[in-house]
Amino acid sequence: MTRVWKWNRPVTVREVLEDLQQERSIAYTTVMTVLDNLHQKGWVRREAEGRAYRYEAVSTRPAYAAALMNDAWSQSDNPAAALVAFFGMMSEEQRQALRDAVRIVQGPETVQAPEVRQQEAAQQEAPEQQAPEAREEENPGSAPDADGR
């Protein structure tokens, strides 16, 4: 799969073979069998081109990694504890990548410091739910005088 993802286009058995042979000795039939197995498992799609096939990844490498993580996480009897343990294994660089990913998924307006969220929530509260002193600050001219009027 690494080779198929690397090129990010449909590839032939011969192309994968030639690339792999730069690193080690491997038979054409081995590469063909692996790509056929990947096709049968649904990891790659293939299209006939003459007497050969061109193979293309069904999903991206990041999507594959995400599916693996989701599968592992969903099989835990305590998903929160599994996430805490997983985050504990991360480097600072990985944690920053996670924070960046959360910002992208949630959007910039939902990722704020807690005090900012509290201030915004207080501002949106209906006047009748606010404390009397908060209402007086908003309408200083309408505050009751000493005799309650």
N, C-alpha and C positions, 0 to 999 in steps of 0.2 A: 504494500500500500504506500510505503514511503516514496517509492519511485513514481507511482501514479500521481500522488499528490504533488510531488516535486515539479512535474512538468505542467500540471494543471491543464491538461488537454488529453484527448484520446491518444492512447499509445498502443503499439503493437508488442507482441511477445519479443520480437527481434530487438526492438529498441530497449526494452527492459533488460534483455539478455546482454546486449552489448555494454550497457551501463554497468551491470553487475560484474561482468567479466573484467572490468578495470580493477576490481578489488579482489576477486577470487574466481576460481574455476567453477563453473556451474553449467549444467546441461540445458539445452533448449527445452527438452521435455519437462524438466523440473519447473522452469518458469511458466510454461504453458499449463501445467497441472495446478500450480499455485493460483494463477489468474483464473483458471476455470473454477477452482474451488471458491475463490472470492466472488465470482459471478453467481455460483449456485447459492451462496450464503446471502446474496443481495448487497454486497459491498461495492461491486462494480457493475456497470451495464456494459454491454458489448454490442457492436454493430459489425456486420460482415463487410469486409472490404476485399474483394477478390476471393482468394482461398484462405485468407487470414481474418482475424478479428481485430478491431480497435477497442480497447478497454478504457473506460472512463469512471472515475470515482463517483459514487452516488451522493456522498456528502463530503464536506470539507474536513480537513484534519481537526480544526477547532470544534466542529460539530460532533465529530467522533469522540474526541476527548470529553466534551460536555456530556455526551450520552453515557460514557463509562462512569464519570463521576456521579451522575444522577442515578444510575443503576446501583452503584455501590452505596450511595447515601440512602436510597429508598429501601434497601434491604436491611438497614440497621433497625434494631428494636428501640433505639433512642437516637433519632436523627439529630437532635440538638447537641447531644454529647459527641456524636460523630463529627459534626461540623466544628465544634470547639477543638477537638483533638486534631482535626485536619488543619485548622487555622494555626494551631500551635506548632505544626511541622513546617509552616511556611517561613521563607526568608522575608526580610523587610521589603525587598524588591517585589516579592510575590504578593505580600500584603498590600503594597501600594497599587499593584496591578488589580487586585481585588477591589480596592476602594474606587479606582477609576472605572472598573466595570460596573459597580453598583451605581455610580453617578450616571453612566450612560443608560443603564436600564431604567432607573427611576426618573431621570431627567434632573436638570440642575435645580429646579424649584423645590424638589422634595428632599434634597440632601442639604440640610442646614444645621447649624449648631442648635442644640436644645434650647438655649435661651432665646434665640431668634424665633423658633417655633412657638415658645410660650408667649412672647410679646405679641406675635401675630394673632394667636388664639385669643388673647385678652382683648385686643383691639376689635375683633370680630364679635365678641360677646354682646348680646343684646343689652341695652342700657338698664332694663329692669333686673337683669341678672348681676349687674355690677354692684360693687359696694357703694354706699351713699357718697363717700368722699370722692370716688371716681366720677360719679355723675356731676358733682359740684365742680370738679376741675374742668369738665367739658362745657358746662353752662354756668359760669361764675355769676352771671347777672340774674339767674333764676334761682339761686340758692335761697332757702328760707332764712328769714332774719331771726333775731333772738326770740321773738314771741311765736315762731313757728309758721309765719305767713310767707 
